Amino acid sequence: MVLAQGGGTLPIRLVCLDLAGTTIGDIAMVERAFAEAIATQGIVPGTGAYARAMVHVHRSRGRSTLDVFRGIFPDNEAQAQAANLTFERSYEGAIGRSGLVPADGIVETLDTLRAGDVKVCLTTGFSRSLIGRVLADLSWSDRFDLVLCPEDVGRGRPMPDMVLSALLRLRVQDVRQVAVAGDSENDMLCGRRAGASVVAGIMTGAHSRERLLKGGATHILDSVRDLPSLVLTDRPAETPVGASAR
């Protein structure tokens, strides 16, 4: 629950969950796919340009993958598009070779949330075709009320579009009834800009506690397993010392 004006409470009715690093544990797989894609565009390991590109990748986690490559190749849209296509092929190849591993406790978390009358939207920076491949590999086609990616709504994180689109499409009445959970600073910025009352940083993925708080996290959780006890509680949510709003 979250405290509303007038002393009443508003129940959380929608949770927007990030994918990589939050609901699936594939941080290394994503990093390798980015590295391979960058290398195909002439930025090879061992060079300063490669090191700078990978720093950009890490800082940009949570964003649309195409936007990440646009940041690396700002003056060449064709090169960014080519790198993104290579990223998707590399990631799909890795899925085919080793499959994906769900985050610890995610299945139980999803079941508990939906049993508590909370709708769940999966949000991602992947393309629509790639998220389809992920869901098929995990047999998760019926696990979510909605799945959104940047191309569905116009802009990816840190813009609030995916969260606000989920609220509208799933007919949630108030942004204060929304919780956002993810492992990157951009997830936190997105949740804050959307007006979600709970913006939970998950410590199983890309960014540190400090980066999550910098992005505006209202809570820091060790894993997604801890999310139901936060959003289904009858007590008003508290903001940890040091959290910053955006």
C-alpha positions in Angstrom: 0.0 0.0 0.0 1.0 3.6 -0.4 -0.1 6.6 1.7 -2.6 8.9 -0.1 -3.6 12.5 0.7 -6.2 12.6 3.4 -4.7 9.7 5.4 -6.2 6.9 3.3 -4.2 4.3 1.4 -4.0 3.4 -2.3 -3.2 -0.2 -3.1 -0.5 -1.0 -5.6 -2.4 -2.3 -8.7 0.4 -2.4 -11.3 4.1 -3.5 -11.1 6.3 -2.7 -14.0 9.3 -5.2 -14.0 12.5 -4.9 -16.0 13.8 -7.9 -17.8 17.6 -8.4 -18.0 19.2 -8.4 -14.5 15.8 -8.2 -12.8 13.6 -11.1 -14.0 16.3 -13.0 -15.8 20.0 -13.4 -14.7 21.8 -12.8 -18.0 24.0 -9.7 -17.4 27.1 -11.5 -18.8 25.2 -12.6 -21.9 24.0 -9.1 -22.6 27.5 -7.7 -22.1 29.0 -10.2 -24.5 26.4 -9.4 -27.2 27.2 -5.7 -26.9 30.9 -6.4 -27.1 30.5 -8.6 -30.2 28.3 -6.0 -31.9 30.8 -3.2 -31.2 33.7 -5.2 -32.5 31.9 -5.8 -35.8 31.9 -2.1 -36.3 35.7 -1.8 -36.1 36.0 -1.0 -32.4 38.0 -3.9 -31.2 39.1 -5.1 -27.7 42.3 -3.8 -26.4 41.8 -0.2 -27.7 40.8 2.9 -25.9 37.8 3.3 -28.1 36.5 -0.2 -27.1 37.0 0.6 -23.4 35.1 3.9 -23.8 32.3 2.1 -25.7 31.9 -0.6 -23.0 31.8 2.1 -20.3 29.0 3.7 -22.3 27.2 0.4 -22.5 27.3 -0.1 -18.8 26.2 3.4 -18.0 23.3 3.1 -20.5 21.9 -0.2 -19.2 18.1 -0.1 -19.2 17.9 2.0 -22.3 16.7 0.8 -25.7 19.6 -1.2 -27.2 19.4 0.9 -30.4 19.7 4.1 -28.3 22.8 2.6 -26.7 24.4 2.1 -30.1 23.3 5.6 -31.2 25.3 6.9 -28.3 28.4 5.0 -29.5 27.9 6.0 -33.2 26.2 9.4 -32.8 26.8 10.5 -36.4 26.0 7.3 -38.2 22.5 5.9 -37.9 23.3 3.1 -40.4 26.2 1.9 -38.2 24.1 2.1 -35.1 21.3 0.0 -36.8 23.9 -2.5 -38.0 25.4 -2.9 -34.6 22.0 -3.4 -33.1 21.2 -6.1 -35.6 24.4 -7.8 -34.7 23.6 -7.5 -31.0 20.3 -9.2 -31.5 21.8 -12.0 -33.6 24.5 -12.6 -31.0 22.0 -12.6 -28.1 19.6 -15.0 -29.9 22.6 -17.2 -30.6 23.5 -17.3 -27.0 19.9 -18.2 -26.1 20.1 -21.0 -28.5 23.3 -22.4 -27.1 22.7 -22.1 -23.4 19.1 -20.8 -22.8 18.1 -18.2 -20.2 18.0 -18.5 -16.4 15.1 -17.0 -14.6 16.0 -14.8 -11.6 15.8 -16.6 -8.3 12.3 -16.4 -7.0 10.8 -14.7 -10.0 8.1 -17.3 -10.7 6.9 -17.2 -7.1 7.0 -13.4 -7.2 4.8 -13.3 -10.3 2.4 -15.8 -8.8 2.1 -13.9 -5.5 1.6 -10.5 -7.2 -1.1 -11.7 -9.5 -2.8 -13.6 -6.7 -2.8 -10.3 -4.8 -4.8 -8.7 -7.6 -1.7 -6.8 -8.9 -1.2 -6.6 -12.7 2.3 -7.1 -14.0 3.9 -5.5 -17.0 7.3 -6.6 -18.3 9.3 -3.7 -19.7 12.5 -4.0 -21.7 15.0 -2.1 -23.8 15.0 -5.1 -26.3 13.2 -5.0 -29.6 9.8 -6.6 -30.0 11.3 -9.5 -32.0 14.0 -10.2 -29.4 11.6 -10.1 -26.4 9.4 -12.6 -28.3 12.4 -14.9 -28.5 13.1 -14.5 -24.8 9.5 -15.2 -23.8 9.4 -18.3 -26.0 12.6 -19.7 -24.5 11.3 -19.3 -21.0 7.7 -20.4 -21.8 6.5 -17.1 -20.2 3.9 -16.1 -22.8 1.2 -16.2 -20.2 3.1 -14.9 -17.2 2.5 -11.2 -17.7 -0.6 -9.0 -18.2 1.4 -6.9 -20.7 4.8 -6.8 -22.3 6.2 -3.5 -23.6 9.4 -2.4 -25.4 10.4 1.0 -26.7 9.1 0.5 -30.2 5.6 -0.1 -28.8 5.4 3.3 -27.1 7.7 5.7 -28.9 10.5 6.2 -26.4 12.5 3.9 -24.1 14.0 4.6 -20.7 14.7 6.9 -19.0 11.6 8.4 -20.5 8.4 7.4 -18.7 6.5 6.2 -21.7 6.5 2.4 -21.1 5.2 2.8 -17.5 2.6 5.3 -18.4 1.5 3.2 -21.4 1.1 0.2 -19.1 -1.0 2.3 -16.7 -3.3 3.4 -19.5 -3.6 0.0 -21.2 -4.2 -1.9 -18.0 -6.7 0.7 -16.8 -5.0 1.6 -13.5 -6.6 4.6 -12.0 -3.7 6.5 -10.4 0.0 6.6 -11.0 0.4 6.3 -7.2 -0.9 2.7 -7.6 2.2 1.8 -9.7 5.4 0.2 -8.6 8.5 0.0 -10.8 11.3 -2.4 -10.2 14.6 -2.7 -12.1 18.4 -3.1 -11.7 19.6 0.1 -13.5 19.7 3.8 -12.9 17.6 4.3 -16.0 14.9 2.1 -14.6 14.8 4.3 -11.5 14.6 7.5 -13.6 11.8 6.1 -15.7 9.8 5.2 -12.6 10.3 8.5 -10.9 9.4 10.4 -14.1 6.2 8.4 -14.5 5.1 9.2 -10.9 5.2 5.7 -9.5 5.0 5.7 -5.7 7.4 2.7 -5.4 10.6 2.6 -7.4 12.6 -0.4 -6.3 16.2 -0.9 -7.2 17.1 -4.6 -7.5 20.6 -5.6 -6.5 21.0 -8.5 -8.9 22.0 -6.7 -12.1 23.8 -3.8 -13.8 24.1 -1.0 -11.3 25.3 -0.4 -7.7 23.1 0.7 -4.8 24.6 4.2 -5.2 23.7 4.4 -8.9 20.1 3.1 -8.1 19.7 5.7 -5.4 21.1 8.4 -7.7 18.4 7.5 -10.2 15.7 8.0 -7.5 15.1 4.6 -6.0 12.6 4.7 -3.1 13.7 1.2 -2.0 16.7 -1.1 -2.5 15.9 -4.8 -2.6 18.4 -7.7 -2.6 16.3 -9.5 -5.2 13.0 -9.5 -7.0 11.9 -12.1 -4.5 11.5 -9.3 -1.9 9.1 -7.3 -4.1 5.7 -8.8 -3.0 6.4 -8.1 0.7 7.0 -4.5 -0.2 4.0 -3.8 -2.5 1.5 -6.0 -0.9 2.1 -4.7 2.7 -0.6 -2.8 4.5 1.9 -0.3 5.8 2.8 2.9 3.9 6.1 2.6 2.0 9.1 4.4 3.5 11.9 6.0 1.5 15.4 5.1 2.6 17.8 7.7 3.8 19.9 8.9 0.9 17.3 8.3 -1.9 17.1 11.1 -4.3 14.0 12.2 -6.4 14.2 12.9 -10.1 
